[in-house]
């Protein structure tokens, strides 16, 4: 939540925004790396892919799983300093936008939420010894919702920039300008290729 400085003014919850940004970005990148691991031979690639898929489910659940999680999106948008910029940044409006981005109505979303939570509970947080086959949810939807959350966070920063000259705000504006959602896929491809080449060179 926002704090109060020595002059009695509310402090914008930049740290809370950054924490959610970090998790959302990692979730998006994880889905792209998950896809890049598909179709390769050997036992190594399925192992890597499964590990990434499990991480994606865990990251998504931090943001959208349980409201008791410190990083759940609702805790950020309940902040008074966020709400001052209008109803579009209140929890219900943000939730509607997140669901719409993934093409979910409330029923579809609850089903998807159960899929991700089941994967997390059964294969990540705990391990069901009676079922050795990991069943991943519709993992691309984890990416889509995380991308939409990033867009909303970026819009919040732009709103704050209109009423504050805090250098942290300007820094975050620059960050989103240089790291938009649309650039992440190509960046992941580049890093994936670079990683494979560097490992191969090291083993040669």
Residue pairs with C-beta under 8 A, 6 or more apart in sequence:
1 13
1 16
1 75
1 79
2 10
2 11
2 12
2 13
2 79
2 80
2 81
3 10
3 11
4 10
4 11
5 11
10 80
10 81
11 81
12 81
12 160
12 164
12 166
12 168
12 169
13 76
13 79
13 81
13 82
14 166
14 168
14 169
14 172
16 75
16 76
16 79
17 76
17 153
17 156
17 157
17 172
18 172
19 71
20 63
20 71
20 73
20 76
20 149
20 153
21 150
21 153
23 59
23 62
23 63
23 71
24 63
24 146
24 147
24 149
24 150
24 153
25 146
25 150
25 179
25 184
26 55
26 59
27 56
27 59
27 60
27 63
27 142
27 143
27 146
28 143
28 146
28 147
28 150
28 181
28 184
29 184
29 188
30 52
30 53
30 55
30 56
30 59
31 56
31 139
31 140
31 142
31 143
32 143
32 184
32 185
32 188
32 189
33 52
33 188
33 192
34 49
34 52
34 53
34 56
34 139
36 188
36 189
36 192
37 45
37 46
37 48
37 49
37 52
38 49
50 134
53 119
53 134
53 136
53 139
54 119
54 120
54 123
54 124
54 134
56 139
56 142
57 116
57 119
57 120
57 123
57 124
57 136
57 137
57 139
57 142
58 120
58 124
58 125
59 142
59 146
60 116
60 142
60 145
60 146
61 69
61 116
61 117
61 120
62 69
62 71
62 72
63 69
63 71
63 72
63 73
63 145
63 146
63 149
64 72
64 73
64 98
64 113
64 116
64 145
65 72
65 113
65 116
65 117
65 120
66 72
67 74
67 75
73 94
73 98
73 149
74 91
74 95
76 82
77 83
77 89
77 90
77 91
77 94
78 91
82 89
82 156
83 89
83 90
85 156
85 159
85 160
87 93
88 94
88 97
89 152
89 156
89 159
94 152
97 148
97 152
98 145
98 148
98 149
98 152
99 105
99 106
99 108
99 109
101 144
101 145
101 147
101 148
102 109
102 112
102 141
102 144
102 145
102 148
104 112
104 141
112 137
112 138
112 141
115 137
115 138
116 137
116 142
118 135
118 137
119 134
119 135
119 136
119 137
122 128
122 131
123 134
147 181
150 176
150 181
151 181
153 176
154 176
157 169
157 172
157 173
157 176
158 173
160 166
160 169
161 169
161 170
161 173
